[in-house]
Amino acid sequence: MPAITTSDGTEIYYKDWGAKDAPPVVFHHGWPLSADDWDAQMMFFLGKGFRVVAHDRRGHGRSTQTDTGNEMDTYAADVAALTDALDLKNAVHVGHSTGGGEVARYVARAKPGRVAKAVLIGAVPPIMLKTPNNPGGLPIEVFDGFRAALVANRAQFFLDVPAGPFYGFNRPGATVSQGVIENWWRQGMMGGAKAHYDCIKAFSETDFTDDLKAIAVPTLVMHGDDDQIVPYADSAPLSAELLENGTLKTYPGLPHGMCTTHPEVINPDLLAFIQS
């Protein structure tokens, strides 16, 4: 399997499809998934003539099941190592959920010429946790509950999340896909429990305010207003305001996992932004 080895010996698995001189689009997955979560987007953009790249974050998917480095600074450093190894220039970095935080941290620190644009989809920035400076955030008890459920029965927890709030399958009239639920479970169970446990702190408690302020490239913020995982009001509008060159696009009624449930809506909007 294609992989790079980071400075601490972690192997980061990646996919790299398409002509190597084509415009690169790099996809960053959410917790606790893998590069496979981007199938609908990678196939679409590959068909449009792009070079598409996606990696499994450390501790996730086919990458090393690390017990250390499961936090945003190291995640961003891993991305920098990957983009250096593949020599990606003027790439568009697209991040979903936790991957949106990874994109924000990486793009804010990226070498000149590496990044052309960024996209944050259902993303965790600016910060998910309720704090004195973020009174609209979620209380720590929510994330403590995630940790407790993961330790108690990760396999069942990783069925309950996609069967319920992640894709909005718990909403009246929702079209439920058992295949999508089981694919989420498959991806989650490929990763390491310790890394997944640590990543809950990374995605919930990391403050990306300064990262967003430091990003100068055009950035599209896409978010469903029925997102039950990353509540809309305390994320997307606030991120768009902090970005120097940010655009907010809101999707009425769409869930957290809208890239999977509604690719026919999301993909054309992504393409339009990338080509603009």
C-alpha positions as CSV (number, residue, x, y, z in Angstrom):
1,M,0.0,0.0,0.0
2,P,1.3,3.5,-0.7
3,A,2.4,5.2,2.4
4,I,4.9,7.8,3.7
5,T,6.8,7.4,7.0
6,T,6.8,10.5,9.2
7,S,9.7,11.6,11.5
8,D,8.4,9.6,14.4
9,G,8.1,6.4,12.3
10,T,4.3,6.6,11.7
11,E,3.2,5.2,8.4
12,I,0.5,7.4,6.7
13,Y,-1.5,5.6,4.1
14,Y,-2.7,7.6,1.1
15,K,-4.5,7.4,-2.3
16,D,-3.1,9.4,-5.2
17,W,-5.2,9.0,-8.3
18,G,-5.1,10.8,-11.7
19,A,-2.4,12.5,-13.8
20,K,0.4,13.8,-11.6
21,D,0.5,17.1,-13.5
22,A,-3.3,17.6,-13.1
23,P,-4.6,20.2,-10.5
24,P,-4.5,18.5,-7.1
25,V,-7.4,18.2,-4.7
26,V,-6.6,16.8,-1.3
27,F,-9.4,15.4,1.0
28,H,-9.2,15.2,4.8
29,H,-11.7,12.8,6.5
30,G,-13.6,13.1,9.7
31,W,-13.5,11.1,12.9
32,P,-13.2,8.1,13.1
33,L,-13.2,7.4,9.4
34,S,-10.6,7.0,6.6
35,A,-9.9,8.2,3.1
36,D,-12.6,5.8,1.9
37,D,-15.2,8.3,3.2
38,W,-14.4,10.5,0.2
39,D,-15.3,7.9,-2.5
40,A,-18.1,9.9,-4.0
41,Q,-16.0,13.0,-4.2
42,M,-12.7,11.4,-5.4
43,M,-14.5,9.6,-8.3
44,F,-16.3,12.7,-9.3
45,F,-13.2,14.9,-9.4
46,L,-11.1,12.2,-11.0
47,G,-13.7,12.1,-13.8
48,K,-13.3,15.9,-14.2
49,G,-9.6,15.6,-14.8
50,F,-8.2,16.4,-11.3
51,R,-5.5,14.6,-9.4
52,V,-7.2,13.4,-6.2
53,V,-5.4,12.6,-3.0
54,A,-6.7,11.4,0.4
55,H,-4.9,10.0,3.4
56,D,-5.8,8.0,6.5
57,R,-5.0,10.2,9.5
58,R,-2.6,8.6,12.0
59,G,-4.5,6.1,14.1
60,H,-7.2,5.8,11.5
61,G,-7.9,3.4,8.6
62,R,-4.7,1.8,7.2
63,S,-2.2,4.1,8.9
64,T,-0.3,3.2,12.0
65,Q,-2.4,2.8,15.1
66,T,-0.4,5.3,17.1
67,D,-0.8,5.9,20.8
68,T,0.9,9.3,20.6
69,G,0.6,12.3,18.3
70,N,-3.1,12.1,18.1
71,E,-3.6,15.9,18.2
72,M,-3.9,18.7,15.7
73,D,-0.3,19.9,15.5
74,T,0.9,16.5,14.6
75,Y,-2.0,15.8,12.2
76,A,-1.0,19.0,10.4
77,A,2.6,18.0,10.4
78,D,1.7,14.7,8.9
79,V,-0.2,16.5,6.1
80,A,2.8,18.7,5.5
81,A,5.0,15.6,5.2
82,L,2.6,14.1,2.7
83,T,2.3,17.2,0.6
84,D,6.1,17.5,0.6
85,A,6.6,13.8,-0.4
86,L,4.1,14.2,-3.3
87,D,5.3,17.7,-4.1
88,L,1.7,19.0,-4.3
89,K,1.6,22.6,-5.5
90,N,-1.4,25.0,-5.6
91,A,-3.6,22.3,-4.1
92,V,-7.2,22.7,-2.9
93,H,-7.6,21.1,0.5
94,V,-11.0,19.9,1.4
95,G,-11.8,18.9,5.0
96,H,-14.9,17.4,6.6
97,S,-15.6,17.6,10.3
98,T,-12.3,16.8,12.2
99,G,-10.7,17.0,8.8
100,G,-11.8,20.6,8.5
101,G,-9.9,21.3,11.7
102,E,-6.9,19.6,10.2
103,V,-7.2,21.7,7.0
104,A,-7.4,24.9,9.0
105,R,-4.3,24.0,11.1
106,Y,-2.3,22.9,8.0
107,V,-3.3,25.7,5.6
108,A,-2.5,28.3,8.3
109,R,1.1,27.0,8.4
110,A,1.6,25.7,4.9
111,K,4.7,26.5,2.8
112,P,4.2,29.2,0.1
113,G,2.9,27.8,-3.1
114,R,1.4,24.6,-1.6
115,V,-2.2,25.7,-1.2
116,A,-4.5,27.5,-3.6
117,K,-7.8,27.2,-1.8
118,A,-9.5,25.5,1.1
119,V,-12.9,24.1,1.9
120,L,-14.4,23.4,5.3
121,I,-17.4,21.0,5.3
122,G,-19.4,20.5,8.5
123,A,-16.1,21.4,10.1
124,V,-15.3,21.6,13.8
125,P,-13.7,25.2,13.8
126,P,-13.6,27.6,15.4
127,I,-14.0,25.4,18.6
128,M,-16.7,22.9,19.5
129,L,-16.3,23.0,23.3
130,K,-18.3,25.4,25.5
131,T,-15.9,27.9,27.1
132,P,-16.2,31.4,28.5
133,N,-15.1,32.7,25.1
134,N,-17.4,30.3,23.3
135,P,-20.7,30.2,25.3
136,G,-22.6,28.6,22.4
137,G,-20.4,25.5,22.4
138,L,-21.2,22.0,23.6
139,P,-20.6,21.1,27.2
140,I,-17.6,18.9,28.1
141,E,-20.1,16.2,29.2
142,V,-21.1,15.6,25.6
143,F,-17.5,14.6,24.7
144,D,-17.0,12.7,28.0
145,G,-20.0,10.7,26.8
146,F,-18.3,10.0,23.5
147,R,-15.3,8.7,25.4
148,A,-17.3,6.6,27.7
149,A,-19.2,5.0,24.9
150,L,-16.1,4.3,22.9
151,V,-14.4,2.5,25.9
152,A,-17.5,0.6,26.9
153,N,-18.4,-0.8,23.5
154,R,-16.7,0.8,20.5
155,A,-18.3,-1.6,18.0
156,Q,-21.9,-0.7,19.1
157,F,-21.1,3.0,19.4
158,F,-19.8,3.0,15.8
159,L,-23.1,1.6,14.7
160,D,-25.2,4.0,16.7
161,V,-23.6,7.1,15.4
162,P,-24.1,6.5,11.6
163,A,-27.5,4.9,12.2
164,G,-28.6,8.1,14.0
165,P,-27.3,11.6,14.0
166,F,-24.3,11.5,11.6
167,Y,-26.4,11.1,8.4
168,G,-29.7,12.3,9.8
169,F,-31.1,8.8,9.6
170,N,-32.9,9.5,12.9
171,R,-35.1,12.2,11.2
172,P,-38.7,11.4,10.2
173,G,-38.9,10.4,6.6
174,A,-35.1,9.9,6.2
175,T,-34.0,7.5,3.5
176,V,-31.8,5.1,5.5
177,S,-29.0,3.2,3.7
178,Q,-27.8,0.2,5.6
179,G,-24.7,0.0,3.4
180,V,-23.7,3.5,4.4
181,I,-24.1,2.7,8.1
182,E,-22.0,-0.5,7.7
183,N,-19.4,1.3,5.7
184,W,-19.0,3.9,8.4
185,W,-18.7,1.1,11.0
186,R,-16.1,-0.7,8.8
187,Q,-14.0,2.4,8.5
188,G,-14.2,3.2,12.1
189,M,-13.3,-0.3,13.3
190,M,-10.2,-0.3,11.1
191,G,-8.6,2.4,13.3
192,G,-7.2,2.2,16.8
193,A,-9.3,2.8,19.9
194,K,-6.5,4.8,21.6
195,A,-6.2,7.2,18.6
196,H,-9.9,7.5,18.3
197,Y,-10.2,8.3,22.1
198,D,-7.5,10.9,21.9
199,C,-9.0,12.5,18.8
200,I,-12.2,13.3,20.6
201,K,-10.2,15.8,22.6
202,A,-8.4,17.0,19.5
203,F,-11.6,17.8,17.6
204,S,-13.6,19.2,20.5
205,E,-11.1,21.2,22.5
206,T,-8.8,22.6,19.9
207,D,-9.3,26.4,19.3
208,F,-8.8,27.2,15.6
209,T,-9.5,30.9,15.9
210,D,-5.9,32.0,15.2
211,D,-5.6,29.4,12.3
212,L,-8.7,30.8,10.6
213,K,-7.4,34.4,11.0
214,A,-4.1,33.4,9.4
215,I,-5.6,31.8,6.3
216,A,-5.4,34.2,3.3
217,V,-6.4,31.9,0.4
218,P,-10.1,31.7,-0.7
219,T,-12.0,29.4,1.6
220,L,-15.4,28.0,1.2
221,V,-17.4,27.0,4.4
222,M,-20.1,24.5,3.6
223,H,-22.5,23.3,6.4
224,G,-25.9,21.7,6.7
225,D,-28.2,23.5,9.1
226,D,-29.5,20.2,10.4
227,D,-26.0,19.0,11.4
228,Q,-26.5,17.1,14.7
229,I,-22.8,16.4,15.2
230,V,-21.2,19.9,14.7
231,P,-24.0,22.4,15.4
232,Y,-24.3,25.0,12.6
233,A,-24.7,28.2,14.6
234,D,-21.5,27.8,16.6
235,S,-19.3,26.7,13.7
236,A,-19.8,27.7,10.1
237,P,-21.0,31.4,10.5
238,L,-18.3,32.1,13.0
239,S,-15.6,30.5,10.9
240,A,-16.6,32.5,7.8
241,E,-16.4,35.7,9.8
242,L,-12.9,34.9,11.0
243,L,-11.5,34.1,7.5
244,E,-9.9,36.9,5.5
245,N,-11.4,35.5,2.3
246,G,-14.2,33.2,3.4
247,T,-17.5,32.4,1.8
248,L,-20.3,30.7,3.7
249,K,-22.7,28.3,1.9
250,T,-25.6,26.9,4.1
251,Y,-27.6,23.8,3.1
252,P,-31.1,23.8,4.6
253,G,-32.0,20.5,6.2
254,L,-28.8,18.6,5.3
255,P,-27.0,16.5,7.8
256,H,-23.4,16.3,9.0
257,G,-22.6,13.5,6.5
258,M,-24.0,15.4,3.5
259,C,-21.1,14.6,1.2
260,T,-22.3,11.0,1.3
261,T,-26.0,11.5,1.5
262,H,-26.2,14.3,-1.1
263,P,-23.1,14.2,-3.4
264,E,-25.3,15.4,-6.3
265,V,-25.6,18.7,-4.4
266,I,-22.2,19.0,-2.8
267,N,-19.9,17.9,-5.7
268,P,-21.1,20.6,-8.2
269,D,-20.7,23.3,-5.6
270,L,-17.2,22.1,-4.8
271,L,-16.4,22.1,-8.5
272,A,-17.7,25.6,-9.0
273,F,-15.6,26.9,-6.2
274,I,-12.5,25.2,-7.3
275,Q,-12.9,26.4,-10.8
276,S,-13.8,30.0,-9.8
